[in-house]
Amino acid sequence: MNDLQPVLRLEGIVKTFPGVRALDGVSFDLRPGEVHALMGENGAGKSTLMKVLGGVLAPNAGQIYVAEKPVSMTNPQAAKALGVVFIHQELSLAGELSVAENIFLGELPLKSLGRVDWKKLYADTDKILKTLNVSFNARTRVGDLSIANQQMVEIGRALTVDPRAVIFDEPTASLTDAEKVVLFEVIADLQTRGVGIIYISHRMEEIFKITDRISVLRDGQYRGTLNTAETDEDKVTQLMIGRSLDLSRNVSHHEMGDIALEVRGLSCGHLFEDVSFNVRKGEVLGFYGLVGAGRTEIAETIFGLRTPSAGQILLNGQEVQINSPIEAIRLGISLVPEDRKDQGLVLGMNCKDNMTLPQIGRLTKGPFVSDRAELAIFDKYRDKLDIRTPGWRQSVGNLSGGNQQKIVIGKWLSMHPEVLIVDEPTRGIDVGSKSEIHNLIRDLAAQGFAVIVISSEMPEVLHVSDRIVAMFAGRVMREFTSEDVTEDNLIQAISGLTGEKAA
C-alpha cells in the first residue's frame, strides 16, 4: 500500500456515555486512494467512531487530523467542508424532489433576490451524474428511481465538494449483484482521483474483493489493522470476536420426521410458476437464487400475504387454504421477514411488547393485557435464544442487529409453529452474531421444527441446509442434498444454465 501521508487520521479517540465507554482510545488512519475496511461486531464501536468523525458526536478525548492538520468536527457541515463525506446505509432523500434538488439540498445556487439558479443547478448536477455513469438526469424525480439509483444520488451529494475521504456504510445491503458492480466501479473511480474510502460492511466477500486494508474494533477498542492481501477470513474473524468460527457444511445428527409442509405446482402470476417442494420435521430446507428469483414471494404466498394463481399447499398431508397471515399463524406457520426493521419489529417499542405482539389477544384479560404472562414469554425466549438486553424495557431500536433478529425469531417461536420460514436470517448482522443465528437455526431443526431458510449468501445456505432448492426466474431449477451440492453446480442452477430437476 502507498506510503503517502494519510488524508485522514484519528488518534486516541475516547467517547463515553453514562455507564458505557463506547470508544476506548481508538486510532485509525486513511491513505489517499485506498479502500480501508472498518469491521467489528454490532456494538463494537464502528458507528460511534464514524459519528465522531462526522461531527455528530464530540469525543471526550483524542484528536482528528485531516491532511495531518488537527481539526475539530463540530457538526456534519464542518466535516463536509473539510472533505469528509458519508454515504449512509439508511437513505435520507426527499422522494418528491428532483435529483438536482436532493444533491444540492441546503446548498442550492442562488441568483439575485434569493431565487434559485435552476440552469446552474441542473448543469452542475448533470456534471456530477456524468462521473457516476447513470442513466437518469438532474430533473428526474427521486421517488421514481430504484433503490440502487437512489444510492447513486446519495453518492452524488458527496461529490458536490472535492472529497478527501468518503465513508460507505453497508452500501450493498439493498443492491442486486449487477448494481454492486456499478457501485464498485464508482469506488474505483474515486480511488483513481486519490480519494480515500472507508468501507463498513459485514460481507466478507466484498471486503476481500475491493479493500486494501482492514481495521478491526472490538468492545470499543482498536484490535489491529491487516493488509487484505496478506490475511484471510479466519484471521479477521478472530480479531473481531476473539475466536474462530465453524464454517463447515451442515451435517444433521438427528432423525427427521414426516413431511410437515408440501407445496405442489404452486404459482403466483408472473412472480413464480409451478413450484413444488417439501420440508420435513427436523429439517432445514434452504432456498437459494438471485434477486428476483421468486424466493421471498413463495414464502409470502405460503404465509397468506399473496394469493396463489394455481397449486396446492399441504400441512401434515392435508390440503389447506391460506388467505391471510392470521390463517397461516393459526395453522402453525410463522414467517421471519427479510426486512426486520420495517416488517418484523416496531423499533420504538420495548423488547417485551415486540415479542408478544402477535398473541396480544390471548394474553388479554378483560380490557387489560396480562403483564405477568407477557413477561413469562419474554423471559423464556430471552434465555432460550440468549438475547442480550439490559431488560424488557429496552427499546428494540437500541439493540444490535443480531439481538433484533433474535427478538423476531422469539416472537414467532412463542406462537409454537410447526413450520418456521426465515427470510435472509443474517442480513446486516456481524459475523459473530451470524454464527449464533446459524447455530440457532440448526438447534430448532434438532428440536423438530421444519425450517425453511431463504438466503442470498451461498456460504450461509451451504452451512445451515440439509437440502437446497435452487431457483431462477420464478422456477425451481434443481434440488440438492448437502452431500451432492457444490458451489459450481449451485451457481449453474441459479443462473438458469440447466433445466434439470432432481427427481
Secondary structure, DSSP 8 states (H G I E B T S, - for coil): ---S--SEEEEEEEEEETTEEEEEEEEEEE-TT-EEEEE--TTSSHHHHHHHHTTSS--SEEEEEETTEEE---SHHHHHHTTEEEE-SS----TTSBHHHHHTTT---B-GGG-B-HHHHHHHHHHHHHHHT-S--TTSBGGGS-HHHHHHHHHHHHTTS--SEEEEESTTTT--HHHHHHHHHHHHHHHHTT-EEEEE-S-HHHHHHH-SEEEEEETTEEEEEEEGGG--HHHHHHHHHSS----------S---SEEEEEEEEEETTTEEEEEEEEETT-EEEEEE-TTSSHHHHHHHHTTSS--SEEEEEETTEEE---SHHHHHHHTEEEE-S-IIIII--TTSBHHHHHHGGGTTTTEETTEE-HHHHHHHHHHHHHHHT---S-TTSBGGGS-HHHHHHHHHHHHHTT--SEEEEESTTTT--HHHHHHHHHHHHHHHHTT-EEEEEES-HHHHHHH-SEEEEEETTEEEEEEETTT--HHHHHHHHTT-------
